[in-house]
């Protein structure tokens, strides 16, 4: 009967992995109920030896009754027996559940239909697992239905399944395999479980049959632990772009059924492709070029920019309603109305996001496409853009410089999300943001100054040959080499804008491409990244920090509102530099002072800024070594703590003799209770004796000295004195300890107990003197006695399987065996 129980436990353990799909926990308790029903029927079927074909039928009927009671009890007879009305109602709820799944993205609300669908699916998996394990005796094949249940969240949720959920599910499957093995072995006779009962005198056996019995479980548990730990230690096979651009780790939380690639990995890959293939073509009503945006990265944690998972509401489908309004864009702002028809190449594969001009007001595309209200990215969980032709209406804002200068503060929700920066952002980055902008300038003026810093004044150069390296890449790009491509420019300007209090994010998509006879053609080398900055009234506006033209990304353009105002010429300063060569400050590749190699801090009297490069690699290695050493010292620290605790017990000198303070007198009310040996053992001197003897036992183990199970304390003391040549005082101390132990075990009182602390200290020093220095060091740093206890703890934990498996149900009286 262990197999039905193990089958239900395995199904429940794997079902825990479904938690990211739901907002609440009612689905779990309902599914747990159906698992218990299937398990209970399976136990009864095995107990009464029902035919294998009848057990799953009985379980299916029991599941139907359970679902009826929980979900449609009002329509059932006596709220239990299914009727035609209750079954019809179950069908309606199932249909509603399927519809809700299509409408919502994970985590879904726990509607009745979704919970019923989940509960029914878990019940079906539980029946399949029980049939394979308990009826067909093919426990290994249960991994298939369990894997099918486990892959549901793995396929739907973008974020990986948490390692505790994986380990619980794997342990459930391992327990089922162990139960099947025990069941097969039991056919050869009843298994004898070797119990490890700790003895005060006899040491633990060096080897027993339990070692072989536990080996399979240890291998299984070790394999599960390695499956969790090893992937975190292996290097990734993906490129390592600047800041580790990616998606799926943003603030969206939960999961989503849309497959989102790594935008920056794709961006760099397309820019470096040898063939500049056509990605899409488009025509636009005003024949003005537009950037085409696909992704919006909004979270920066110091190492990487990530994209919050998009949320698509069913009422926002592009086929049923216009696009949501552009966040922050006022109806009073001037706009350029245009209609764009876009055709994506058939060669494009697995593209679940539509390239669109921003902001779109209407999208006419075949399929189930939904916008995210916060970012207006349009995606689909079922369709792809390859070969698709669609039409987009846009209302691009054209604010004036005066409007942007007068823009009010952004809403609190925008600031909270788009101004967030890590606390460990290097100080030099924050200082740089203040140095390249004017302190009293408006947010708009600071944004223009940032763009000018990247495109003209900062001495930056465009190159595809650069590669970021995580946390230090931002400092390297802004302070040192100042060479990169659009990825570095866009991300760096967004970070500096946030430092200045301007909400910012990074957009990924394509530049406008090339105009060929009225049709715009966008190729792979037009892949691009740019920052978007928020201004109340105008909304999100594109800026272009990447160098354009022949020295940069050729099809990138500067938006008109971001161009600096031309100041009137004055006679105080020359309009041209006397030396206009490659070393002029305004040119990329100018002087060192403009390139940032000798960037000066005006507030520190012209001294160079100390660049915070983060933790150097040597320091990281040192920290790792220190942590590894601390972990390795854990057994030694546990041994020191145990020894100190024992010392407190036996360090006090206790004197007991008949009629003395340590033994009961004639008038002592405790005398009746201490009349036998068992009562004497619990007297107040016994813990001190036990602690001293246990400490001597651990010292022998730590120094590699054996203690035979047949040796009495007296025999052990005599052998130690003879084998290791103790002097007279050490021999006497050993004999006193052995005598006290024997008296505690076999006499009413131990007599007079001297200083156990001094005797034990003398014996330990004598034992240590007989071994090598290496053995003494190991006894302190990696004591075998502590390792033995840790192994025993693991063995007791694994013994729990056997205690559960040995549960037997009595057959009814008169039932044949």
N, C-alpha and C positions, 0 to 999 in steps of 0.2 A: 504493500500500500504506500510505500514511500514514493513511487513514481508519480502517481496523481498529485501528491502534495508538492513534490519537486517541480512538476510541470506548471502548476498554478503559481508557485513562487517565482519561477523563471519568467512567466508571462507578466506578472506584476512588476518584477524588477525592470524588464525592458520597457514596460508601459510608462515608467517614470520619465523616460526620455521625451515624452510628448508634452512636457510642461511648457516649453517655449511657445506652443501653439495657442495657448489659452490665457485669458486675462485673470481668471479665478481658479478655484480648486474644486468646484463641484463635480467636474468631469472625472477627477481622480477617484473620489469616493464612490461615485456611481459605477465607474469601471471596476473598482475594487470589489464591489458587490457582485458584479457578474462573474468575476474571476472566482470568487468564493463559491458561487452557485455551481459553476462548471467543475471546480475542484471537489466540492462535496459529492456531486453525482458521480464523479470519477472514482472517488474513494469507495462509495457504496457499490459501484459496479465491480470494482476489483475485489471487494470483501465478499460479495455474493457470487463472484465468478460469472458475471453475465457474458453472453456472447460478444465478441469484439464488435460486431456490426450493430448491436443494440445499444451499446454505451453512448456513441455519439448522437444517436437519435434521441435518447433520453436527455442528454445534455442540451441538445437544440430545443427540445420541448421546455426544459427547465429555464433556458434563457428567454424563450418567448413569454413564459409566465412571469419571469422577473421583469422584463421590459414592460409588460402589461401593467403589473402592479405599480411600477415606478412612474410610468409616463401616461398611461390611459386607464388608470384604475376606475375612473368614474363611468367608463363605457363597458367595463367588464362585469361578468356575473359575480356577485359577492366581492367585487373589487379584486378578484384573483383570477378566475377562469376566463380565458380569452373568448371573446365573442366576435361576430362579424363586424359590429360597430367598432370595437376596440382595435381590431386588426386594420380596418380602414383608416382609423385615426392614426395608427402607427405609420401607415404608408404616407399619409399626408405630412406627418412630422418629418419623416425621412426625406420627402421631397423638399420640404422647407429647409432642412439641413443642407442638402446639396446646393440649393439656391444661395443660402447664406455663405457657404464656403466660397462660392464664386464672387460674392459681393465684397467680402471683407478680406483684408490682409492680416497675417498673423502679427500679434496675438489677437485672435478673434474673440468677440464677446460670447459668453456662454449662453446662447439661446437654447431653447429646449430641443430644437431640431438638431443643432450641432452636437449637443451632449448625447442625444439618442444615437446619432450616427457614430460617434466615437465609441460609445458603450457597446453598440452592436458589433463594431469592427473588432474591438478588444475581445469580446466574447467569442467571435469566430476564430480569432487567432488562438485563444485558449483551448477551444475544442480541437483545432488542428494539432496543437502541441501535445495535448493529451492522447490523441489517436496515435500519433507517431511514436511517442515515448512509452505509453502504458499499454496500448493495444497491439501495435505492430513491433514493439521492442526495437525501434530504430531511433534511439535518442539523438544520435549525431545529426539526423535529418531535421530535427526540430530547429536547428539553426536557420533554416530557410524561412519559415513563417516568422520567427523572431526577428530575423534580419529585415523582413518586409515591414514589420512594425517599427523597427528602429530607423529605417531609411525614410520614413514619412517626415519627421522633423529635419533629418539631414538634408532632404531634397528641398524642403520649403523654406527653412530658415537660413538666411545668409550667414549668420554667425555660427561658428562650430558648436556642436553639442558639448556641454561642460564635461570635464573629466570625471567628476563624481557620478554623473548620470551614466557615463560609459562604463565605469568600473562596477556600478551596481548591476547594470544589465549583464556585463560579462561574468560577474560572480554568480548571477542567477543561472546563466547557461552552464557554467562550470559545476554548480551544485547539481544540476539535472544530470550531467554526465557522470558525476560521482555517484549519485543515487542509482543510476543505471548499472554502473560497475558493481556496486554493492549487491544489487539485485541478482546479477549474473553469478557472482561468487557464492551467494547464499544457496544456489541450487546444488552446490557440492557439500553442503552442510552448514550448520549455523556458525556464523563468524564469531570468533572469540575476541573481545575487545580488551586490549592490555591497558589497564588503568595505572596511572603513575601516582601512587600515594606517597607523599613526602614523608620521609622518616627522619627522626631526630638523630639517630645514630648512624644508620646505614646510608652511605652516599647514594646518589642517583645512579642507576645502572648506566654503564658506558654505552651499551647498545641493547636494543630489544626489538621485538617485532613491530613495535609502533613506528620505528624509523621507516621501515618499508611501507607501512600503511599510510604514512603521511607524505611520502615522497611525491606521489602524484598530485596531491593537493598543493604542495609547496611549488611544484613546477607550474601548476596552473596559475596560482596567485602571482608568482614571479613573472610569468609571461604577461599577465594583465598589467602589472606595475610597469614593466619595461615598455609595453605598448603605449602607455601614457607618457613616460619620461623621455624615451629615446627621440620621438619626433621633435620635442622642444630643443634637443641638443644638436639636431642635424641642420646644416645650412640650407637655406631656401634656394630653389632652383630659379626663382624669378629674378629679373634685374632688380638692383637696389637703387631706385631713383632718389633724387633729392628729397629729403624728409620722408621717404617711404610713402609716397602718395598712394592712397587706396580708398576703399569704401567698406562699409559694413561695420565699422567701429565707432560710428558717430553717435550723436545723442538721440538718434531715433529710437533706440531700444527695441527689444523684441526682434521679430524676423519679418521677412517679406518673401513672397513667392517669385519675385522677379529676379532673374540672374543678372548681377551687376559685375562687369569686368573691372579690372584695375585701370582707371582712365589714363594715368600717367605712364604706366607700362605700355599701354597701347599707343599713347602719344609718341613716346620716344621710339617705339618700334616702327611706327609709320614714317616718322621724320627721317629715319636712317635706312629705310628700304631702298635698295638700288633702283627698283622700278617705281616710277611716279605714276601709279595707276589712278584712274578716275574713280572716285567714291560716289559722287552724285553730280547731277546738273540741276539748274533751276533758272526760271525766268521770273522777273519781278516787274510789276506794273510801272513803277517809276524809274526802272533801269538803274537804280542806285544800289551799290553793293551792300550786303548785310553779312555780319558774322552769324554763323550757325552754331547754336549752343546745344549741348547734349547733357552735360553733367554740371552739378554745382557742389563744390567741396566747401564745407562750412566749419569744420572743426580742426584746430591745430593744437597738438599736445606737446610740441617741442621737437618731436622726431618726425611726425608725419601729418599730412593733411588727410582728412577722411570725409566721406560723404554720408550724411544722415540718410537712413533708408527712406525712400519716397513713400508717401501714403496716398493711395488713390481711392477716392470715395466713389461709390457706385453712381451717385447722382451727378458726378462731374465727368462722366464719359464724354469724350469729344463728339461722339455720334449723337448725343442726346441733349447737350447743353453747350453754350459758349464757354470759353476758358474763364476761370476765376479772374477777378480784377488783379492787376499788377500791384503787389504790395508797395505802399507808400506813394503811388503815382496819383496826383490830384487831377481831377477833370479839367482844371484851369491851365494846366501846363500845355504848351504847344506840342503837337504831335505830327508825325509824318505817317499818313495812312498809306498802306501798300498791300498788295496781294501777291503772294509768292507761290509758284507751283514747283514742287521739288520732286525729282525722280531719283531714287537710290539705285545704285548699280545692282544687278543680279548677283554679282560676285561677292557682295557683302554678306557675311554669315553671322548669325547669332547676335544681331544688333537689336536690343529690346528698348532702345531710347531713340526718339525721333530728333534729328538735327533740325532746329527751328530758330528763326530770328526771334529776338527778344524785344519787347514782350508780345506774345501772340494773343490775339483776342478771339480767334476762331480757327479750329483745325478740322479739316474734313479728310479723314483717313479711314480706309477700310480696316475693320478689326476693332478689338476692344482696347482702346488707348485711353489712358487716364492721366490727368495732370496732378502734380503735387502742388498744393495751394501755396506753400511757402516759397518754392523756388520756380514754379511753372515749368519744370522739366516734365516731359510727357513720355510715359513708358507703358509697357504692356506685359502682362504675365503669361500670355498665350500666343501672341503674334510677334513677328520679327519684321524689321524694316527693309530687308533685302528685296529688291525688285518692286518696292512700293512707290506709287505716285500719290501725292497728297497736296492739298492746297492750304495755305496759311494766310490769315489776315492779321496784320500787325498794326500797332499804333505806337511807333517809336518816339519817345519824348525828345523834344528839342529845346531844352531850357536855355535861357540866357545866363551869362555870367552873373548878372545882377540878381537873378532869381536864386542861383545856387549860393551866392554869398549871403543872401538873406534867409537861407533855409533854416528852419527851426530845429530843435533837438529831436533826435530819433525817439520813437516810443521805447518804453522800458523793455518790452519783449525783444525788440530788435537788438538793443544794446546788450542784453543778457546773453543772447545767443552769438552775436557776431562781433563782440569785443573781447571775448574770452581768450586769455593767453596763459600759458603755463607759468607757474611761479618761478621756475628755474630758467626763464629766458635770460640769456646773457646780458649783463649790464651794458656792455658796449653797443648792443643793438638798440637798446632804449636811448642811449645817449646819441647814437647816430641819427635817430629819427628827429630829435630836437635840433641837431646841428644843421641838417639839410633843409629845414623849414623855418619860417619866421614865427617867433613866439606869439605875436599878437595877430597873426593872420587868421582868416576864417577857415573852416574845415575845407571848403572848396579850394581856397588858395593853397592850402597845405597839400591837397591832393594833386594839384597842378605842379607844385614844386617837387613833389615826389616823382611824378612822371618825368619832369625835366632832369631830375637827378639821375635817373636811369638812362634816359635817351640821349642826354647831352653833357651834363656837367660832371657826372661821376666817373667818366673814363671807363665805362663798361664796353665790353666787346661780345659779339655774338659768336658762339661756337657750339657745334654738336658733339665735340670731342670730350666734353666734361662729364663727370659723373659725381653725384652727391654721395655723402657718406654719413647719413643719419644726423645725429644731433649737431655735429660740428660743421655741417654743410652750409648752414645759414651764415655762420661767422666767416667761413672760408670765402663764400661768394661776396658778401657785403664788405668785408674788411680787407681781405687779402687779394685773391686773384682777380675778382670782378670779371670773370669770363663764364658764360653759360648760354643756355638757350631759353626759350619761352617759359619752360617749367620753373627755372630759377628766378627769372624776372617777375613772373606773376605772383609766385608764392612770397617772394621777399617784399614786394610792394604791399601785398595784403597784410603781412605781419607788421610792417612799419605803419601802415594806416591804422591798424588796431592800437598800436602803441600811442598814436596821436589822438585816439578817441573817435576815429571814423569807422563805423561798421563796415566790414569788408569780408569778401569770400572770393574763391577762385573758380572761374568757369572753364570748362573744357569743351572743345568742339573744333570748328574749322573757321579759317578766315574766309573772306568773300570769294576767293578764287580768281579765275581769269575770265574776262569777257571775250567770247568768241562769236561774233556775228549776232549779238543780242542775247546769246545764251551764256550763262555763267557756268563754268566748269570747275569743280572742286576736286583736287587730287589728294593723294595720301600725304604729300609734303606740305599741304596746307593745314595739317593738324596743328592745333594751337591751344595755348592756355593764356588767360588774361584775368586780371582782377576786376571785380565789380564792387563799387563803393556805394553806400546808401546815403541819399540826401532827401530829407522829408519834403514831400511835394512832387519831387521828380522820380522818387523810387530808386531802383538799382541802376547805376550807370556804368557803362564800360569805360575802362581806362587802358592805355597801351604803353607799358613800360619797356617792352621789347624793342630793340632797335629795328627800324624798318628800312626798306629799300635794299640796295645792293650789299650793304654792310650788315644786314640783319635778316629777318624773315621777310622775304620779298613781297608777299601779298598782305602783310599786316599794315594797318592804317591807323592814324590818330583820329579820334572823334573830334568834331569841330568844337564842342563845348570844353574840351580839355586843353585847347591851345592857349598859351599864355597871352595876355593882353600886351600889345606892342606899346612900350613906353616911348614918349617923345624923346628925340635925341637932344642931348645937352652938350654944351661946349666945355663942361668941366672934365669930362672923361672922353678919351678917344673911342671911336666906334669900332675901330679895328685894332688888332694886335700888331705890334711892329714885326713880330716874327710869326709867320703863318706856315709852319711846317708840321711835320708829324709829331713834334714835341710840344705843340701848343696845348694849353690846358683844356680847351674845348673839344679836342679831338680824342677819339678812342685811342689809347696808346699814348696819352700825353704824359706829363711829368709825374714823378712818383707821388708828389703831394696830392695831385688830383686822383691818382689811382688808388689812394687809400693806404699805400704802404707805410707812409709817415703821417697818418691822420692825426691831427692835433686837437686837443681839447682846449678851447679858449678859456674855460673857467679854471683850468689848472695851470695857467701861466704859460701855455704853449708846450707843456710836456706831452709826450706821446701817450695816447690812451692805452691802458693795459687791457688787452683783448682777453676776455674770458673764453677759453677754449674748451671749457668743461673739464671733466675728469680725464686725465691723460691715460693712455692704454696701460702704462706701467702701473699706475695707481689702481686701475680696475683689476689687473692681474693680482696685485698685492691684496686687494680686498677679497678677491676670490680665494686666494690661498689662506687668508686669515679665517674666512668662513669655513673652509674645508677643515682647517685645523680645529676650530671650535667644535665642529660636528664630530671629528674623530676623538675629541676629548670628553665627549658625553659619557661613555662608559667609565672613564676614570673619575669624573666628577660625581657620578652616581655612587661609585665605590667609596669615595671620600665621605659623602653624606651618610651612607649606611654605616660606615665605621664610626663616625662621630656619634651617631644615634645609639649605637651599641655601647660605645665608651661611656656615655652618660648613664647607661643602665648598670654596668658592672664596675664603674669607678668608685662607687660608694662602698666602704667596707661594712659588711653585714655580718654580725656574729650571732649564730643560733646554736643552741644546745638544749638538751632536755631541761625544762624548767626555766630557760633563759628567755631573753627578750624575743627571740625569734620563734619560739614554740609556745603552744598554748599551755596555760597552767590549769590546775584543777578547777579553779573558779572561773575560768574563761568561758563565756557563753559560746565561743566558737569551737570549743573542744569536741563536741559531738560531730560536727561537720568535718573535722580534721582527723577523725579516728582511723581512717584507712589511708592507704598509700595514694589513691587517686585524689583525695582531698588535700593531702600534704603537698602534692605537686603544684597546686594553684596558690600556695602561700607566697608571700611577698618576696622571698629570696629566689624563687624559681626563675623569673624573667632575667635576673642578673646572670644566673648560671647558664641559661639558654643562650644569652647574648654572647657570653665569653666563649662557649663551645662553638657556636656558629662562626664567630670571628676566627677561631683557630682552624675550623674546617675551610673557610674561604682563603686563609693564608696558605694552607697546604695546596689548595687548587691554584692559587696565583703563582706559587713558586714551582709548579709542576710536580708536586709530590702526591703520590696516590694514597688513598685510604681504603683498605679492603672492607667489603660489606660485612665480613664475618668477624672483624676485629672489634673487641670490646674497648672502651676507653683506656683501661689499664694496659691491654696488650698494645694499643697504639702508642701510648706514652713510652712503654719499654722499647718498642721497635725504633721509634724516633731517636731515643737517647743512644741506642747501640749503633744504629745505622749512620748517624751523622756526628757521633762523637761529642755529645754535649758535655759541658763541664758539670761539676757537682751541683752548683746552684741552679743551672738551667734544668738539669735532670730532676731536681727536687720540685722546681716550679711546674714542670710538666706533670709530675706525679700528683701534685696537689690539685691541679685542674681536673685530671682524670678521676681522682677520688671524689671530689665534690660532685662531679657529674653522675658517678655511679651511686652515690648516696642519694642524690635527688631522685634517681630512677627507682631505686629499690629499697631505700630506708625511709623511716618516718620523718627524720630530720637530717639535714646534711652535716650536722655537727657544727664545727666552727669554720666559718669561711673567712679566709684572710683577704689580702689585697689581690683580687683577681686582676686588677689593672696592671700591677707591677709584674705578676707572674706571666700574664699574657704578653706584655711588652718584652720581657726577657726572652720568652720562647720565640717570638717573632724575629727578634734580632739574631738569635742563633740560627733560625731557619734561613734568613736572608744571607747570612755569612757563608752558607754552604752552596749557594748558586752563583751563576755568573752575573756580571754587571748588566748584560743585556736582558737577562731574565728579571732582574730587579726593576729595570726601567719599564719593561712590559707590564709587570705587576702593578705599577703606578699609573701608566698611561692607558693601557688596554688590558685591564684585569680579566683573566679567564672566568673568574667566578661571576662577574657581572654579565659577561657574554653568555654564560650558561643560563642565567636567569632570564635573559632576553629570549634565548631560544626556547626555554620552557614556557614563557608567556605565549610565544607564537604557536607552540605545540598545543597548549590548552585552548587557544582560540580555534585552531583547526579541529580539536577534539569535539568542539561543539557540533560539527557536522555529524559525528558518530553518535552523539547523544540523541540528536534529533532522529537519526536514521534507525536507532535501535528501539524506537517507540513501537510497541506492538498492541494491536487491538485483539481482545479476547473474542474467540468465536462463541456463538451462542451454545448453551449446554445442549448436548446431544448432536451437535453438528460434527460430521466426520472431518477428521483432520485432512 
